Amino acid sequence: MRTFSLPIDGMTCGGCAAAVTSALQKVPGVLRVEVNLAEHHALITANEQLQPHALDAALTKAGFRRGPETAQA
């Protein structure tokens, strides 16, 4: 298992966060999704079969996109 943070552009409300959660949960290999609307990111737990490009495709299909990576302090 691996866990990572995915920045997301375009989320403006709780409905957006729910749509992102739903879209990402449908990606094969995703085990858990926690979306943080205030910080515009999703914390994803996935198995090794996850194809990272599938996350971007799911976001695009739902009307969102990967946001810019931010530096960790």
MARROVEX-378955 format. One record per residue (C-alpha): x, y, z; residue number from 1; residue in three letters. Coordinates in steps of 0.5 Angstrom, whole numbers, plus 500, padded with zeros to 3 digits. Example, Ala and Ser with C-alpha at 12.3 -4.5 7.8 and 13.67 -1.06 7.14 Angstrom:
<sites>
<site x="525" y="491" z="516" num="1" residu="ALA"/>
<site x="527" y="498" z="514" num="2" residu="SER"/>
</sites>
This chain:
<sites>
<site x="500" y="500" z="500" num="1" residu="MET"/>
<site x="502" y="507" z="499" num="2" residu="ARG"/>
<site x="499" y="514" z="501" num="3" residu="THR"/>
<site x="500" y="520" z="497" num="4" residu="PHE"/>
<site x="497" y="527" z="497" num="5" residu="SER"/>
<site x="494" y="530" z="490" num="6" residu="LEU"/>
<site x="493" y="537" z="489" num="7" residu="PRO"/>
<site x="487" y="539" z="486" num="8" residu="ILE"/>
<site x="484" y="545" z="482" num="9" residu="ASP"/>
<site x="477" y="547" z="481" num="10" residu="GLY"/>
<site x="474" y="545" z="488" num="11" residu="MET"/>
<site x="470" y="551" z="490" num="12" residu="THR"/>
<site x="464" y="547" z="495" num="13" residu="CYS"/>
<site x="462" y="541" z="498" num="14" residu="GLY"/>
<site x="459" y="538" z="492" num="15" residu="GLY"/>
<site x="466" y="539" z="488" num="16" residu="CYS"/>
<site x="469" y="535" z="494" num="17" residu="ALA"/>
<site x="464" y="530" z="494" num="18" residu="ALA"/>
<site x="465" y="529" z="486" num="19" residu="ALA"/>
<site x="472" y="529" z="487" num="20" residu="VAL"/>
<site x="472" y="523" z="492" num="21" residu="THR"/>
<site x="467" y="519" z="488" num="22" residu="SER"/>
<site x="471" y="520" z="482" num="23" residu="ALA"/>
<site x="477" y="518" z="485" num="24" residu="LEU"/>
<site x="474" y="512" z="489" num="25" residu="GLN"/>
<site x="472" y="509" z="482" num="26" residu="LYS"/>
<site x="480" y="508" z="480" num="27" residu="VAL"/>
<site x="482" y="501" z="480" num="28" residu="PRO"/>
<site x="487" y="500" z="486" num="29" residu="GLY"/>
<site x="485" y="506" z="490" num="30" residu="VAL"/>
<site x="483" y="504" z="497" num="31" residu="LEU"/>
<site x="481" y="510" z="501" num="32" residu="ARG"/>
<site x="480" y="518" z="499" num="33" residu="VAL"/>
<site x="480" y="523" z="504" num="34" residu="GLU"/>
<site x="479" y="530" z="500" num="35" residu="VAL"/>
<site x="480" y="537" z="504" num="36" residu="ASN"/>
<site x="476" y="542" z="501" num="37" residu="LEU"/>
<site x="480" y="548" z="504" num="38" residu="ALA"/>
<site x="487" y="546" z="502" num="39" residu="GLU"/>
<site x="485" y="543" z="495" num="40" residu="HIS"/>
<site x="488" y="536" z="496" num="41" residu="HIS"/>
<site x="486" y="529" z="496" num="42" residu="ALA"/>
<site x="490" y="524" z="501" num="43" residu="LEU"/>
<site x="489" y="517" z="497" num="44" residu="ILE"/>
<site x="491" y="511" z="500" num="45" residu="THR"/>
<site x="492" y="506" z="494" num="46" residu="ALA"/>
<site x="495" y="499" z="493" num="47" residu="ASN"/>
<site x="501" y="497" z="488" num="48" residu="GLU"/>
<site x="496" y="496" z="482" num="49" residu="GLN"/>
<site x="494" y="504" z="482" num="50" residu="LEU"/>
<site x="496" y="507" z="475" num="51" residu="GLN"/>
<site x="497" y="514" z="477" num="52" residu="PRO"/>
<site x="495" y="517" z="470" num="53" residu="HIS"/>
<site x="488" y="514" z="472" num="54" residu="ALA"/>
<site x="487" y="519" z="477" num="55" residu="LEU"/>
<site x="489" y="525" z="473" num="56" residu="ASP"/>
<site x="484" y="522" z="468" num="57" residu="ALA"/>
<site x="478" y="521" z="473" num="58" residu="ALA"/>
<site x="479" y="528" z="475" num="59" residu="LEU"/>
<site x="479" y="531" z="468" num="60" residu="THR"/>
<site x="472" y="526" z="467" num="61" residu="LYS"/>
<site x="469" y="529" z="473" num="62" residu="ALA"/>
<site x="471" y="536" z="471" num="63" residu="GLY"/>
<site x="477" y="538" z="475" num="64" residu="PHE"/>
<site x="485" y="537" z="474" num="65" residu="ARG"/>
<site x="491" y="536" z="478" num="66" residu="ARG"/>
<site x="494" y="542" z="482" num="67" residu="GLY"/>
<site x="501" y="545" z="482" num="68" residu="PRO"/>
<site x="505" y="541" z="487" num="69" residu="GLU"/>
<site x="507" y="545" z="493" num="70" residu="THR"/>
<site x="513" y="545" z="497" num="71" residu="ALA"/>
<site x="513" y="542" z="504" num="72" residu="GLN"/>
<site x="516" y="546" z="509" num="73" residu="ALA"/>
</sites>
